[in-house]
Amino acid sequence: MALLDPLCSLPQPPSDTCCDPPTQPPAAPLRPYNPPGLTALAYRIGTFTSFRQAMLDDVTRADLLYYLMDADQATPNPFEKWRAGTEGDYHTMLIELWAYLADILTFYQERIANEAYLPTATQRDSSLRLAELIGYRPNPGAAASALVAFTVAKDRAVTISSGFRVGSRATPERPAVVFETAAAITALGEHSAIPLSARAPTNQFAALRDLQVLAAKGRADDMALAQAAANVYGAAGVLHLRTFPFATLLGRASSLVATATSSRSVVLAGINNRLAAGDYVLVVENAGTANPPATLRRLDQVTTDTAAATTTLTWGGEQPGSSYTNVTLYALRVTAAPFGSNAPAWNTLPATLIGTVNNVDGPYKDKNWDDNTSAYYNLPTMDQASNYLFLDGIYDEVRGTVDNPGWVALTTDGTDGPVSSIFRFTDARPVSVAAYAISGRVTRLTLDGRDGTLPGNTFPLRNTVILTGAEPLTLQNMLPLPDPLTGNTLILDGLYPNLQAGQKVIVSGKLYDPTTVPPSQVSGAEDGLLAALPVLDQANNLTTVTLKTALREEYVRAGAVLRANVVEATQGETVKDEILGSSDGSAFQLYTLKKSPLTYLPSTSAEGLATSKSTLQVTVNSVQWTEQPTLLESAPNDRTYTTAQDNEGKTRVSFGDSVNGARPPSGRDNIRARYRKGLGVSGSVEPGAIQQLIDSASGLQQATNPLKASGGADPERLDEIQTNAPASLRTFGRAVSAADYAVLALSYPGIGKASAAWVLRDPITLKAITHPYIQLTIATSDGAPLADAGTLLTNLRAFLDARRDPNVSLRIGDYTPVYIEVAATIDVLDAYPRQGTLAKAQAAFNPGVNADGTAGFFAFQSLDFGQSIYLSAVYAALQDVEGVSTATITTLRRLSPPDADADPTTVRDHIFIRPGELAVIANDATDPGKGTLTLSLGKGGYLDT
């Protein structure tokens, strides 16, 4: 029978070494450990100290020599009882030398390991090699482009060839930049700076705008409202309306309609028109026709302008939308009354005249002209012909014939307001009249029957005013054009028949600001294309041109000019015929361009991933060869070559081996190159920076760039390569997802930041929209607004359109800057200099790029769209500055839109930045509203210069 298992097991007795101290791991080697997401790899198995300690620990082991040698040759370790630090210790010195060697080897091994991975590489050459493994070619940068306007001598025509050189002057912040024209133009002296006309023919009888209708549109149509105000108030009305927000305009629309929309102002030539407020004028349309319409207007205001030699008439009573065509304006010089208006009161006459005496009726019996129920109360009386109108006296200036009828107007006060009728008369002559118990010589008007007859029961005998003696007034239709200059129609002062449809032009002048008195002195400019041939007005010596798109800005009309000698110029100077070397017929020949950097121009080609095109042309024995990204697909006899940039920015030209690409044949100085040198953000010069004519042409006087140059991009930085190279594997040059749009946009030269997202809801109402779209938000490399980026936006869209589904709606927009204010005080450690430490802190927080190329905390290069600013992060950055003891942030707030608390000492825990926004500190002393950074010294530190 098997033995039963024991009920319990006794513990094993302790070993002989149970009480020995635990074995310590060796000081070296150590196993590297790197969690994901690190920016640098830890790859050292030890340092000088750990290597030294490990060897000192091992050298005294009793079995060291037995371990290192065969047993039959081994002898006891002579250093078994040796300890470090004994006198005359050459042994320790030898160990330390080996520790130094191990430390150096592991240091370089760690550096080599870091350079083997794209996210941790610190050398550009390493990143280039790693990117090449996946077929990614870093963007070499791009040249900036500018619109150059040339000034030519009067009455001269100058042909400016393609490649004509102009340049900017060097400044302490920016080197001189050379530009070359991209096309040839013929520049005319008359097109150098065409002034815009301050006056133009104006239809003073155009339809009045209805402010209420405009306001009912429910949109911020300030310009339409301002134009309506100009119609009813004159130029002052524009200033009046534009000082209010649109919401306020909506609220005031009804009162504006009631007070403003019934007035019209008309300007006459001369100041001696003998008119005053209360006088009447006659507005006749299409005078000379069979039945010309006429309207009587009473003047509310008459003002004269001695300097302009004009008189302005203003009247009311018109309805919104009323207008006149082909107007002749008359002054009615004669104000008369009907014959009989001064007759004695009927009831004061003797009975022999108004009654019955001895059975004889008086002549005026039953003709009571003072009884409003009598037929004799109104004109015409029953015993007067209805086509005759008798005035109360002789008026020699009243004339009218059948061929040239005169005008007469009757007006009186009716129960519902003034009542008037207008007639033409074909005859005016003096006659003797006896009626109304009076007699005399008066003027009789024979009314033209085409206008009808005197209406009965309308014009009382005693209360009717007769206006006649019409005298035509001279309209001054050449009127000053109101500010601002806007829209797409420009009126030029003079005749310019040589302007062409599709011609590039630039409009420049002072920006309009109605709140500034005196007018704003801020200059502005923008480019455009002429939509059609100019329209010449020979009579008024004016030219009207139309732009394809309306002006983006508003300008003060006085001093604004149109420049038409405009051509695009790109950064870079041509190196015409450089000898690269002499071919020896060998494989893989390599040559380096003597000038750098090689100019690349932005490309919109749909083929491949290239976003820039090289200006390099290589010839071998005067035969041009073709550049290819690689030679892998080149046939043995293909005349192809490749290029690459080294760490110094120099371009190397490499040829094939007769397997992939042909070998250049042997020859002396037979390999030559033509290219342009110069690119980068240095070419994005400010407006007016281009001032030099490097090349010359007879009659050419000056060149300038009214607009900022744009599109310049530096070669792809190391951090950009680390981001863009892996991203290229996701897109393969095509945009499918929203993120792909941002990746492709970032690969285009001149784009510094990009983000993309689907928009499914209206951003204001949050309601789902019928047609979702992709919103691509971008920022240029230099942070300039897209409006100042020239053709960059157009080229980017063409680039993306060639790489995406055209059925997907795409909107490209600029980012919204969020201007913030930061102020802090730093205390300095006693061992550090005060000013030197402050300078380090200012460099660490620099909103721009430091002299050594590093970007500060608030630099454009350091922040991303949607990156909120946290108080803790600002404190951490300040505390990281060497020499800073403590820091106190006294202000952290946003300036646009402003914080609810306007106190400048506001310190926010964080400033929330939305996805399409970017925190910006311009630190511009002339415009503190665009963000400021103020760092002050507290206590501590020693004084330094």
Buried (B, 14 or more C-beta within 10 A) or exposed (E): EEEEEEEEEEEEEEEEEEEEEEEEEEBBBBEEEEEEEEEBBEBBBBBBEBBBBBBBBEBBEEEBBBEEEEEEEBEEBEBEEBEBEEEEEEBBEEBBEEBEEBBEEBBEEBBEBBBBBBBBBEEBEBBBBBBBEEEBBBBBBBBBBBBBBBBBEEEBBBEBEEBBBBBBEEEEEBEBBBBBBBEEBEBBBBBBBBBBBBBBEBEBBEEBBBBBBBBEEEEEBBBBBBBBBBBBBBEEBBBBBBEBEBEEBBEBBEEBBEBBBBBBBBBBBEEEBEBEEEBBBBBBBBBEEEEBEBBBBBBBEBEBEEEBEBBBBBBBBBEBEBEBEEBBBBBBBBEBBBBBBEBEEBEEBEEBBBEEEEEEEBEBBEBBBBEEEBBBBBBBBEEBEBBBBBBBBEBEEBBBEEEEBBBBBBBBEEEEEEBBBBBBBBBBEBEEBEBBBEEBEBBBBBBBEEBEBBBEEBBBBBBBBBBBBBBEBEBBBBBBBBBBBBEEBBBBBEBBEEBEEEBBBBBBBBBBBBEEEEBBEEBBBBBBEBBBBBEBBEEBEBBBBBBEEEBEBBBBBBBBBBBBBBBBBBBBBBBEEBEBBBBEEEEEBEBEBEBBBBBBBBBBEEEEBBBBBBBBEBBBEEEEBEBBEEBEEBEEEBBBBBBBBEEEBBBEBBBBBEEBBBBBEEBEEBBBBBBBBBBBBBBBBBBBBBEBBBBEBEBBBBBBBBBBBBBBBBBBBBEBBBBBBBBBEEBEBEBBEBBBBBBBBBBBBBBBBBBBBEBEEEEEEEEEEEEEEBBBBBBBBBBBEBEBBBBBBEBBBBBBBBBBEEEBEBEBEBBBBBBBBBBBBBBBBEEBBBEBBBBBBBBBBBBBBEEEEEBBBBBBBBBEBBBBBBBEEBBEBBEEBEBBBBBBBBBBBBBEEEBEEEEEEBBBEEBEBEBBBBBBBBBEEEEEEBBBBEBEBBEBBEEEE
